[in-house]
Amino acid sequence: MKKLTLAALATSTCLAATPALATEFFIGGNLGVQQNSFDYKTHNMLTPAPANADINSGSTSERDGFYELKAGMYFGDATQHRATLSYSVNDGKIHSLNNTKFEQRNILASYDYLIPLSADNRLSAFIGATIGSANSKVHTADVGSSNDFVYGGQVGLNYRVTQAVSAELGYRYLKQDYSSSTLPEVSPTSFDYAAFDINNSQQLYLGVDYRF
């Protein structure tokens, strides 16, 4: 009985000494540059034979701006973890295809682990993973839009400017699953066949969030 009493007292002491886990919610945004890597094939039957048998294919990378709105929470001892939901917009052009317009909307869920780099925990490095859905559209040959699975990861630096405001510099890599092709109605300005794949997207951004 005495041993049980001592064990209970020791357990109570340890629990009392354990710091409470902190949780801080936040809202914020990111602004940066997104690079998309495309594979494409086009076939124009309007060209007189035998040249119409040629297929124009290749790969290209295009870089345009993007912005992102985000919300989530920091949690764990010394806020070592972060969970985020975000919505981002990327509008640009595929310059190697006659400045064809491209649009993408991402809804992403991310987790980051923060590693303190200063004694006061104001500066931290972070590394994490992301999954979500991307709505992508190439404005040529009636390819149309598609909702596809995306996944990847991110790394960066987070600095707590004040108790409520944090700023960060981040890099994110997203593996894309977009693949679309079409056989549109023949017209003097359209391709008879077009196919597009997005291999990946890379984002470099500056962000800010407000904790509450």
ROGU-413386 format. One record per atom (N, C-alpha, C, O): x, y, z. Coordinates in steps of 0.2 Angstrom, whole numbers, plus 2048, in hexadecimal, padded with zeros to 3 digits. Layout:
<recs>
XYZ/...
</recs>
This chain:
<recs>
8047FA800/800800800/804806800/80380B7FD/80A806804/80E80C804/81180D7FE/8128137FC/8138087FA/8168097F3/81280C7EE/8138107EA/80B8097EF/80680C7EA/8058147EC/8048187E7/8058157F2/80481C7F4/80A8217F1/8098267EF/81081E7F2/8168227F0/8168237E8/8178287E5/81381D7E4/81381D7DD/80E8237DB/80F8267D6/8088237DF/8038287DD/80582F7DE/8048337DA/8098307E3/80C8367E5/8118387DF/81183E7DD/8158347DD/81A8357D8/8178377D1/81983C7CE/8118337D0/80E8347C9/80A83B7C9/80B83F7C5/80783D7CF/8048437D0/8098497CF/80784E7CC/80F8487D2/81484D7D2/81684E7CB/8178547C8/8178497C7/81A8497C0/81484D7BC/8168517B7/80E84B7BD/80984E7B9/8088567BA/80785A7B6/8098577C0/80985E7C2/80E8627BF/80E8687BE/81485F7BE/81A8627BC/81A8637B4/81E8677B1/81685F7B1/81585F7A9/8128657A7/80D8677A9/8158697A2/81286F7A0/80C86E79C/80C869798/80787379C/801872799/803873791/80787778F/7FF86F78D/800870786/7FD876783/7F7877785/80087A780/7FE88177D/7FA880776/7FD87C772/7F5883775/7F188376F/7F088A76D/7ED88E771/7F288C767/7F1893765/7EE89275E/7F1890759/7E889575C/7E5896756/7E889B752/7EA8A0755/7E789B74B/7EA8A1747/7E68A1741/7E389C73E/7E78A773E/7E58A8737/7EA8AC733/7EE8B0737/7EB8AC72D/7F08AF729/7F08AE722/7EB8AC71F/7F68B071F/7F68AF718/7FD8AE715/8028B0719/7FE8AC70F/8058AB70C/8058AF705/7FF8AF702/80A8B1703/80B8B46FD/8128B26FA/8178B36FD/8128B06F3/8188AE6F1/8188AC6E9/8138AF6E6/81C8A86E7/81D8A66E0/81C89E6E0/81F89A6E4/81889C6DB/8178956DA/8198936D3/8188966CE/81D88E6D2/82088B6CC/81D8846CB/81D8806CF/8198846C5/81687E6C3/81A87B6BD/81C87E6B8/81B8746BD/81E8706B8/81986C6B4/8158686B7/81986E6AE/81486B6A9/8178666A4/81D8676A2/8138616A2/81585D69C/80F85E698/80985F69A/81085F691/80A86068C/80B85D686/81185B684/80685B682/80685967C/80085C678/7FA85D67A/80185F672/7FC86266E/7FD85F667/80285E664/7F785E663/7F785B65D/7F285F659/7EC85F65A/7F4863653/7EF867650/7EE864649/7F3865644/7E8861648/7E785E641/7E586363C/7E4861636/7E586963E/7E386E639/7E9870634/7E887262F/7EF86D636/7F586E632/7F586962C/7F386362D/7F686B626/7F6867620/7FA860621/800861624/7F885B61F/7FC85561F/80385661B/802859616/80885261D/80984D622/80B851629/80C84D62E/80B857629/80E85B62F/80985A635/80A85B63A/802858633/7FD858638/7FF85263D/7FB851642/80384D63B/80584863F/809849645/80A845649/80C84F644/81185164A/80D853650/808856650/810851655/80E85265C/813857660/819855660/81085D662/814861666/81485F66D/80F85F670/81A85D670/81A85B677/82085E67A/825860677/82085E681/825861685/82486268C/81E86068E/82886568F/828867696/82986E697/82E871694/82687169C/82887869E/8268796A5/8228766A8/82A87E6A8/8288816AF/8278886AE/82A88C6AB/82188A6B1/81F8916B1/81E8936B9/81C8906BD/82089A6BA/82189C6C0/81C8A36C1/81D8A76BD/8178A26C5/8138A86C6/8118A96CE/8138A56D2/80E8AE6CF/80D8B06D6/8078AC6D9/8038A96D5/8068AB6E0/8018A86E3/8008AB6E9/8048AE6EC/7F98AA6EC/7F88AC6F3/7F48A76F6/7F18A36F3/7F48A76FD/7F18A2701/7EE8A5707/7F18A970B/7E88A2709/7E58A470F/7E589E714/7E4898711/7E789F71A/7E889971E/7E589A725/7E489F728/7E3894729/7E1894730/7E388E733/7E488972F/7E488E739/7E688873D/7E8889744/7E588D747/7EC885747/7EE88574E/7F588374F/7F787E74B/7F8886754/7FF883756/7FD88075D/7F8882760/80087A75E/7FF876764/805872766/80A872763/80486F76C/80A86C76F/80E870774/80D876774/81286D777/81787077C/81B875778/81E873773/81B87B77A/81E881776/81C88276F/82088476B/81688076E/813880767/81887D762/81A88175D/819877763/81E87375E/81A871758/81E86E754/814871758/81086E752/80B87374F/809878753/80A872749/805877746/801873741/80486F73D/7FB874741/7F687173C/7F3877738/7F187C73B/7F2877731/7F087C72D/7EB87A728/7EC875725/7E687E727/7E287D721/7E388371D/7E388971F/7E3883716/7E5888712/7E188870B/7E0883709/7E088E708/7DE88E701/7E28936FD/7E38996FF/7E58916F8/7E98956F4/7E78966ED/7E38916EA/7E989B6EA/7E789D6E3/7EE89E6DF/7F28A26E1/7EE89B6D9/7F489C6D4/7F189D6CD/7EE8986CA/7F28A36CB/7F08A46C4/7F68A66C0/7FA8AA6C2/7F78A36BA/7FD8A56B6/7FC8A36AF/7F68A26AC/8018A26AB/8018A16A4/80789C6A2/80C89C6A5/80589769D/80A89369B/80D896694/80A89668F/813899695/81589E690/81789A68A/81789C684/81A89468B/81C890685/81688D681/81788A67B/81088E683/80A88C67F/80689267E/800893680/80989767B/80589E679/8028A167F/7FC8A467E/8058A1685/8038A568B/7FC8A268D/7F88A668F/7FB89B68C/7F589868E/7F4899696/7F889869A/7EE89C697/7EC89D69E/7EB8976A2/7E98926A0/7EE8976A9/7ED8916AD/7EB8946B4/7ED8996B6/7E68906B7/7E48916BE/7E488B6C2/7E38866C0/7E688D6C9/7E68876CD/7E388A6D4/7E588F6D6/7DF8866D8/7DD8886DE/7DE8816E3/7DC87C6E1/7E28826E8/7E487D6ED/7E087E6F3/7E08836F6/7DD8786F6/7DB8786FD/7DF872700/7DF86C6FE/7E3875705/7E8870708/7E887070F/7E6874713/7EA86A712/7EA869719/7F286771B/7F5863717/7F586B71F/7FC86A721/7FD869728/7FA86B72C/803865729/805864730/80D866730/81086472B/80F86A735/81686C736/81886B73D/81586B742/81F86973D/822868743/82786E744/82B86E73F/827871749/82B87774A/83187674F/830873754/83787874D/83D876750/84087D753/84288174F/84087E759/84288575C/84A88675A/84E88175B/84B88C758/85288E756/85589375B/85B89575A/85189675F/85389B764/85189976B/84C89576C/85489C770/85289A777/84B89C779/84889977D/8498A2776/8428A4778/83D8A1773/8378A3774/83E89C76F/83A89976A/83689E765/83189C762/8398A3764/8368A875F/8388A6758/8348A7754/83E8A3757/8408A1750/84089A750/843896754/83C89774B/83C89074B/83C88E743/83A89273F/83F888742/83F88573B/83988073B/83787E741/83687F736/83087A735/83187672F/83487772A/82F870730/82E86B72B/82886772B/825866731/825866726/81E863726/81C85F71F/81F85F71B/81585D720/81285A71A/80C85D718/80886071D/80A85C712/80385F710/80085A70B/803857707/7F985A70C/7F5856707/7EF85B705/7ED860709/7EC85A700/7E685E6FE/7E385C6F7/7E48576F4/7DF8616F5/7DC8616EE/7DE8676EA/7DE86D6ED/7DF8666E4/7E186C6DF/7DC86C6D9/7DB8676D6/7D98726D8/7D48736D2/7D88766CD/7DA87C6CE/7DA8736C8/7DE8766C2/7DB8776BC/7D68736BA/7DC87C6B8/7D987D6B2/7DE8806AD/7E18856AE/7DF87D6A7/7E38806A1/7DE88269C/7DA87F69A/7DE88969A/7DA88C696/7DC88B68F/7DD89068B/7DB88568C/7DD884685/7D987D683/7D9879687/7D787D67D/7D487767A/7CF87467E/7CE86E67E/7CB878682/7C6875686/7C887068B/7C486B68C/7CE87068D/7D186B692/7CC86B698/7CB86669B/7CA87169B/7C68716A1/7CA8716A7/7D08716A7/7C68706AC/7C98706B3/7C98696B6/7C58656B4/7CD8686BB/7CD8616BE/7CF8626C6/7D38666C7/7CC85E6CA/7CD85E6D1/7D28586D3/7D08526D1/7D88596D5/7DC8536D6/7E08546DD/7E08596E0/7E284E6DF/7E684D6E5/7ED8506E5/7F084F6E0/7EF8536EA/7F68566EA/7F98546F1/7F58546F6/7FF8536F1/8038526F7/80A8556F7/80D8556F2/80D8566FD/8148586FD/81685A704/814857709/81B85F704/81E86170A/82086870A/82186B705/82286A710/825871710/82A872716/82A86E71B/82E877715/83387871A/83488071A/832883716/836883720/83788A720/83988C727/83B88872C/839893728/83A89672E/83489A731/83189D72D/83389A737/82D89D73A/8308A2740/83489F744/82E8A8740/8308AD745/82A8B0748/8268B3745/82A8B074F/8258B3753/8278BA754/82A8BC759/8248BF750/8258C6751/8238C9757/8278CC75B/81D8C7759/81A8C975F/8168C3762/8168BD75F/8138C4768/80F8BE76B/80A8BC766/8088B6766/8078C0762/8018BF75E/8038BE756/7FF8BA753/8098C0754/80A8C174D/8108BC74B/8168BD74F/8108B8746/8168B4744/8178B573D/8128B6739/81D8B573A/81F8B6733/8238B0731/8268AD736/8228AE72B/8268A8729/8288A8722/8258AC71E/82E8A5720/8308A4719/83089C718/83389871C/82D89A713/82C893712/82C89170A/82C895706/82E88A70A/82E887703/82A881703/82A87D708/8268806FE/82187A6FE/8228776F7/82287A6F2/8228706F7/82286C6F1/81B8686F1/81A8656F6/8188686EC/8118656EB/8128606E5/8138636DF/81185A6E6/8108556E0/8098556DD/8048546E1/8088576D7/8028586D4/7FF8516D0/80484D6CE/7F98516D0/7F684B6CC/7F184D6C7/7ED8496C4/7F28536C4/7EE8566BF/7F08536B8/7F68536B6/7EB8506B4/7ED84D6AD/7E684E6AA/7E184B6AC/7E68526A4/7E08536A0/7E2853699/7E7855697/7DD851695/7DD85168E/7D785268B/7D185168E/7D6854684/7D0855681/7D085467A/7D6854677/7CB853677/7CA85366F/7C485866E/7BF85666D/7C685E66D/7C186366C/7BE864665/7C1861660/7B9867664/7B786865D/7BC86D659/7BF87165C/7BD86B653/7C286E64F/7C087564D/7BA87664B/7C487A64E/7C388164C/7CA88464A/7CF88164C/7CA889647/7D088C644/7D588E64A/7DB88F648/7D388E650/7D7891655/7D888B65B/7DC88D660/7D688565A/7D788065F/7DB87B65D/7DC879657/7DE877662/7E1871661/7DC86B660/7D786B663/7DE86665C/7DA86065B/7DB85C662/7D6858664/7E185C664/7E285866A/7E785C66F/7EC85F66D/7E685C675/7EA85F67A/7EA85B681/7E5859683/7F085A684/7F085768A/7F585A68E/7FB85D68C/7F485B695/7F885E69A/7F885A6A0/7F48586A2/7FE85A6A3/8008576A9/80385C6AD/8088606AB/80285D6B4/8068616B8/80A85C6BD/8078586C1/81085C6BC/8148586C0/81585A6C8/8148566CC/8168606C9/8178636D0/81786A6D0/81786E6CB/81686D6D6/8168746D7/81A8756DD/81B8726E2/81E87B6DC/82387D6E2/8218846E3/8208896DF/8208856EA/81E88C6EC/82488F6F1/82688B6F6/8268956F0/82A8996F5/82689F6F7/8238A36F3/8258A06FE/8208A4700/8238A8707/8278A570A/8208AE708/8208B170E/8198B1711/8148B270E/8198B0718/8128AF71B/8128B3721/8178B5724/80C8B4724/80B8B772A/8058B472D/8008B372A/8048B4734/7FE8B1737/7FD8B573E/8028B7741/7F78B5740/7F58B8746/7F28B374A/7ED8B0749/7F58B2750/7F38AD755/7EE8B075A/7EF8B675C/7EA8AC75C/7E58AE761/7E38A8766/7DE8A976A/
</recs>
